[in-house]
């Protein structure tokens, strides 16, 4: 892989934190909130995928 799995995990965790922070914005419209929540779900699924891959990679060492 071009980027180690650990880098992907850190990137996704940072992205999720930024999205959580975005949800606390006071003037967020319902449409904006839905978009942020969709991006959060997508990032959470990707994070699960990379965590599983990281665990499998570590078992193979």
N, C-alpha and C positions, 0 to 999 in steps of 0.2 A: 504494500500500500504506500501511496505517496505520503500520506500523513498518518502518523501512529494513531491507533484507536484512542489512546489517552487524550490526544489533542482534540479529537472529535467530541469526546465526552465533555471536556472542559468547555469547548465552544458551545455545545448544546445547553450545558448548565448555565452559562453566562447569558445565552439567548433567552432562556426561560426566565431568568431573573429580570432581564430588561422588559420582557413582556408582562411579567407580574407588576413591575413598576408602572408600566404604561396603563395598566388597568386602574391604577389609583388616580389617574389624571381626573380632575374635577369636571371638566367640560366634555367628556367623552360621549359621543352620540351612541345610540343603540347599534347603528350599523358599524361604527368603529369598534365598539365592544365585541360584536360578533366576529369581526375580522381578527382581532387580537386573540380572542378565545380559540378560534380555528387554528391560528398559527401556533398557539400554545399546545393544542392537542397534537398537531403534527410534530412539533418539537419533542413532546413527551413520548410519542410513539418511536421517533427516531432514537431518542435517548435509550429507551428500552432495548431497541435493536442493537445499538452499539454496546450497551452494558453486557448483553448476552454474548456478543461477539468477543468482547474483551475477556469475559469469563472463559470462553472456549479457547481463546488464544493462550491464556495463562495456564490452562490445563495441559496444553500441548507442549509447554516448555519443559 
